[in-house]
Structure formats: C-alpha cells, structure tokens
Amino acid sequence: MSAEILTALTELFSSLPHWLATIIISMLPISELRGGIPVAIGIYHFSPLNAYVLAVIGNFLPVVPLLLFLEPVSNYLRRYRLWDKFFNWLFSRTHRTHNKRFEKYGTLALALFVAVPLPVTGAWTGCAAAFVFGIKFKHSLPAITAGILLAGIIVTIVTTGIKTIL
C-alpha cells in the first residue's frame, strides 16, 4: 500500500482516537488490515499485538453484512436489464469453471485468497468471490475469518520483522 494513501487516511481520521482510526482504516476496502496494521504500528506506535487485534476486528466487521446482503442487492439490481445481463454473464462464466474440485477445495482456496496480502485480495474481495462462486455462508464465513487472521499475521511480520513478534 502506498505511503501517500496511508498518510491521507491517517490525516482523514486524525480527530479520532487512534484505536478507532485503526479499526476504520482496516474496515475500508481500499486498505483493509494491510493498511491498518502499518498505520497502527508505524504512526500510532501501537504494539504489534494491539495493532493486530484492532486491525483484525476492523477487517472482520464488514464481512457478515457483505456475505448476507450481496445476494439480495444483486437480486434487486437484476430488475434492471443492464444489471440482469451483467449478472447472467458473470454467473454463467463462473459456473462454467465451477467443478467438483472447486467444491472440494473452494473453501480452502477462499481462505488462502483472503490471506495473501496483495492488491485486490482480502476480505471484501473474498466476500464477492464467495457470492459469485456460490459458497454458502456457513463455509465462507470461517474461510474468510481464517484468511483475515493469517493475513494479519503476515502483515504484522512484514511490518515489524520476525524478531519483534518472537
């Protein structure tokens, strides 16, 4: 994540308590905990453990609403021809690639996808992927949660170095 974006986010939330700013930064789809942890440790001077806990909480907060409401929102949008065509294209494309192996390893793949701290991966995109691939809530929630926890560990280690964690 670029330093300019992190600086802009910290300035935007400068009037808030640092713990709350860390949670909010970690909730945002542009930064998630990949931005929250470096800000908490590098700018707010939280311990790695406190930064991790706050960022994981923030990153997890939008997950349940996203998993529960993506389908009703898409169903609502399907009333309009343009959106209906889009969702038909999207679902027909994803269901062509959806096979038995995906059903077997899809939850693990979702957890790993969320855990990889790269651009366009994370909890928000993981929720969208779970919706598009039809992964049920009872499977996607634990997978995304595991991905968030692992991503937090990876980002904390990258931010502080392995010696600080041990």
Secondary structure, DSSP 8 states (H G I E B T S, - for coil): --HHHHHHHHHHTTTS-HHHHHHHHHHSTTTHHHHHHHHHHHTS---HHHHHHHHHHHHHTTHHHHHHHHHHHHHHHTTSHHHHHHHHHHHHHHHHH--HHHHHHHHHHHHHHHHS-STT-SHHHHHHHHHHTT--HHHHHHHHHHHHHHHHHHHHHHHH-HHHH-
